[in-house]
Structure formats: C-alpha cells, structure tokens
Amino acid sequence: MDVGGGALPRGAPTGHRRTVSPVNPVDPVHPEDFGGGTAATTWRAAAERALYGPGGFFVRESPAAHFRTAVHVSPLFAEAVARLLLRVDAALGRPAELALIDVGAGRGELLHGVLDALPPGVTARLRPCAVERAGRPGGLDPRIVWRDRVPDGVVGLLFANEWLDNVPVDVVERDAAGVPRYVTVDGSGRESLGAPVGREDAEWLRRWWPLSPEPGSRAEPGRPRDAAWARAAGRVARGLAVAVDYAHRRGNRPPWGSLAGYREGRAVRPVPDGSCDLTWHVALDACAAAAPGGERAVLLPQREALRELGVRGGRPPLTLASSDPAAYVRALGRAGEAAELTDPAGLGGFTWLVQPVGVPLPLGAEGPPPAVGGIDK
C-alpha cells in the first residue's frame, strides 16, 4: 500500500470507503500555496483551504479520478435512488415540479444515472440540480442546473452521497496532563498540540463523543457537519433529505479518530497541501439530531436501504444460461455489482440518514409504501 512516505494515522479507515479507480495524473501542486511547511493552523482550517481554496483538491480534480463511490461502482445505485425518488413523488401527490438535489455532486454522475433510469412521465416534471463548489463540467445534461448551494423551498428529494465526510472538522487530542487540545498542522502535515478545546466544542464532545481519558486519544468535534446538514435539510419544504456516508455512532466512536487521505485510489498520509482528498468518518446520529424534524429521521445500513430499493445480489437461475446466454451474463454482472454495493464489509456498511419532511417515511423503520411503478429492470 502506498502511504505517501509516512504512516497512516492511528485508527485510519482500512479501505472500505475508497476503492481503486482509473487514475488521471494529479496536476502539479505547490505546497507553498497551502501554507508550505510553516503556517500551522487547525485541521479544519487547513483542510478547508486544501480542499476548496484556490487551486484546492476538489476545485481542481475530478473525484472519479481518485476514488469510486457507490455511484461509480454500478448503475444499480442510481436506479435505487430513482426508485426512492418515485416513492417520494407518490408521497407528495406527484407535484407539477419534482426536485432532485444532489449535494456534493462531483461531476453529475448520479443525476445522469437517475435521469436515465426514470420513466419519461417523471423526467418531464423533474428539476435536477447539482450542488458543488467546482465549476460546471463540460458535457453535462442541459436539464441539470448547477449551483454552489442548496436552493430554498425544495419539494422532492435531497440526496447527499459522501458529502459530509468532506466537510472539514477539527481534530482534538488529550495531552499528557489530560487536557483536550486542538491539533494543529502545517502544510507539510506536521502536527502539534494547540489551544485547549473551546466551550462549544467541549459541550458537543460531552454529548456526542466523550473523549477517552488516555493521553493521546483523539476525537473530531462534528459541529460544522451538524450545521451543514441542518442547513441543507432545512431547505426541504416537503419531501425527503438523505445523507449517505461511512459513519459511526456514539457507542462506537474511533478512539484515535478517523482522519485519512486518499489519492489515485490509494490511502496516503493526510497532508493539507492540496494533493489529496482529506476525509473523516461522520457522526450521523449527531447530524440527525441537529436538523429540524430530526426526531423523525432513521439511520439505516446501506445494505438494508439498497435491498429495500430492489438491489439484491442473488445469482440468476442457471436455466437462463441455456435459454438466453447473453441475458444470463448480463444478469450475472448485475448480481456481482449488487453484491459489491451491499457487502457489509464494504459499501454495504455505509449508513443512510433518512429524514422525511412533511411526508410519511418512505424508507426504513415504517416499511416500504405501496409500489409506485416506474423502473422495471
């Protein structure tokens, strides 16, 4: 494994989030543009600059060149989102205009897949919108609106796939005297301990991530993600807000934190110099509690959510191999893709935060609503 010349941070994820994808060369990065090896600041500030500042990683790079999300693994994922959208559409009474907001849209791959999967009667009413800090890519379907923030008054489905993990947060470490302090970092990735944790972050940690008493233990105060999710979900007037990410809950927070770096399909040492993706696992339980109406939200493993939406990895019947060999090969390929999407040790272990707004819960604890038709694959 390429670790970029240094060891992975303690407790770093071991590969279930990002898997190898086709690689495009990274554009040259000049470390002095991101603080070089001199200007130390908190991890949150450093990552914000390195990811989204002028020339930052996600401003400059196509995410698909460096990792695959479920969207890149198989069109089955977009088909599942399309089925969920049809459920939301039915719950809304099939409005004249139906919104689909993709937050952290990358290059619009999910929206393209959903548009391809939906029946024409729905696409005629659909208002697809990509929310992304990078500029609009070439070749995007002209029906897709490209924005840098979530619009107000959404009536439909807001879907944020692997967005919150790239909302930067601070890193906190307990020092030798037992005092929780912010970890500071310079542009070369060299860390040191800074100021004691502030009151608001300390309160968040007490509620959501009680820090181990052991010196060197780490935590990641999630207030920026709580606020980001509350803003996004709060712009849904009626419909459903969904966040999908690799997550943890209060009872199983990683004791040494989860900060990691990825580049060209490999885990690398996390350095805030604009050369790699910087990511942290998400406390989705805290995000749910922070959003208006969050008491109605449910948390589901991706494996369960996708299975409820028709993604299953069963092998096609062998009789199909003799009656229609080409169809059997296609079905076998889709079964393999479904198995990858629902593998509990991989993508299937992601978590879905499903939050209804003014409609019955169309996925999860209350069970699926009646079938609404639409996608017949």
MOBELBEL-V513898 format. One record per backbone hydrogen bond with DSSP energy under -1.0 kcal/mol. CO is the residue of the C=O (numbers start at 1). NH is the residue of the N-H. E is the energy in kcal/mol with one decimal. If there is no record, write none. Layout:
co/nh/e
CO/NH/E
CO/NH/E
//
This chain:
co/nh/e
3/6/-1.8
9/12/-1.9
30/33/-2.4
31/34/-1.8
31/36/-3.1
32/35/-1.0
35/38/-2.1
35/39/-1.5
41/185/-3.0
42/46/-2.5
43/47/-2.8
44/48/-2.2
45/49/-1.9
46/50/-2.5
47/51/-2.8
48/52/-2.2
49/53/-1.5
50/57/-2.7
51/58/-1.6
53/56/-3.0
56/60/-2.4
57/61/-3.0
62/65/-2.0
63/66/-2.2
63/67/-1.8
66/265/-2.3
69/73/-1.2
70/74/-1.3
74/77/-1.3
75/79/-2.2
76/80/-2.1
77/81/-2.2
78/82/-2.3
79/83/-2.2
80/84/-2.3
81/85/-2.6
82/86/-2.1
83/87/-1.8
84/88/-2.3
85/89/-2.8
86/90/-2.3
87/91/-2.4
88/92/-1.9
89/94/-3.0
90/93/-1.3
98/127/-3.1
99/157/-2.4
100/129/-2.8
101/159/-3.4
102/131/-2.9
105/108/-2.6
108/112/-2.2
109/113/-2.2
110/114/-2.6
111/115/-2.6
112/116/-2.0
113/117/-1.4
114/118/-1.8
119/122/-1.6
119/123/-2.0
120/124/-1.9
122/125/-1.3
122/126/-1.2
125/98/-2.4
127/100/-1.6
128/145/-2.4
129/102/-2.8
130/147/-3.0
131/104/-2.3
131/105/-1.5
141/144/-2.1
145/130/-3.3
147/132/-2.6
154/237/-2.0
154/238/-1.8
155/99/-2.7
156/240/-2.3
157/101/-2.7
158/242/-2.7
159/103/-2.1
160/244/-2.9
163/166/-1.8
164/167/-1.8
165/280/-1.5
171/183/-3.0
172/219/-2.0
173/181/-2.8
174/216/-3.1
175/178/-2.1
179/175/-2.7
180/197/-2.1
181/173/-2.9
182/194/-3.5
183/43/-1.1
184/192/-2.1
185/41/-2.2
186/189/-2.0
190/186/-1.6
192/184/-3.3
195/182/-2.8
198/202/-2.5
199/203/-2.4
200/204/-2.1
201/205/-2.7
202/206/-2.2
203/207/-1.8
204/208/-3.1
205/209/-1.5
214/217/-2.1
217/174/-2.1
219/172/-2.9
222/226/-2.4
223/227/-2.6
224/228/-2.2
225/229/-2.8
226/230/-2.5
227/231/-2.3
228/232/-2.3
229/233/-3.1
230/234/-1.8
232/235/-1.4
233/236/-1.7
235/154/-3.0
238/156/-1.8
239/357/-3.0
240/158/-2.9
241/355/-3.0
242/160/-3.0
243/353/-3.2
244/162/-3.2
245/351/-3.1
246/282/-1.8
249/252/-2.2
254/257/-1.7
255/218/-2.2
260/279/-2.3
261/268/-2.4
262/277/-2.9
263/266/-1.8
266/263/-2.4
271/273/-2.0
277/262/-1.7
279/260/-2.1
282/248/-1.9
282/284/-1.7
283/287/-1.7
284/288/-2.5
285/289/-1.7
286/290/-1.4
291/294/-2.1
293/296/-2.0
294/297/-1.4
298/354/-2.7
300/352/-3.5
301/305/-2.3
302/306/-3.0
303/307/-1.8
304/308/-2.3
305/309/-1.2
306/311/-2.9
307/310/-1.6
317/320/-1.5
318/321/-1.0
319/323/-2.0
320/324/-2.9
324/328/-2.2
325/329/-2.3
326/330/-2.2
327/331/-2.7
328/332/-2.5
329/333/-2.1
330/334/-2.2
331/335/-2.1
332/336/-2.0
333/337/-2.1
334/338/-2.6
335/339/-2.2
336/340/-1.8
337/341/-2.2
338/342/-1.7
343/346/-2.1
343/348/-1.5
346/349/-1.9
347/350/-1.9
348/303/-2.2
350/302/-3.0
351/245/-2.2
352/300/-2.5
353/243/-2.1
354/298/-2.1
355/241/-2.5
357/239/-2.8
364/367/-2.2
//
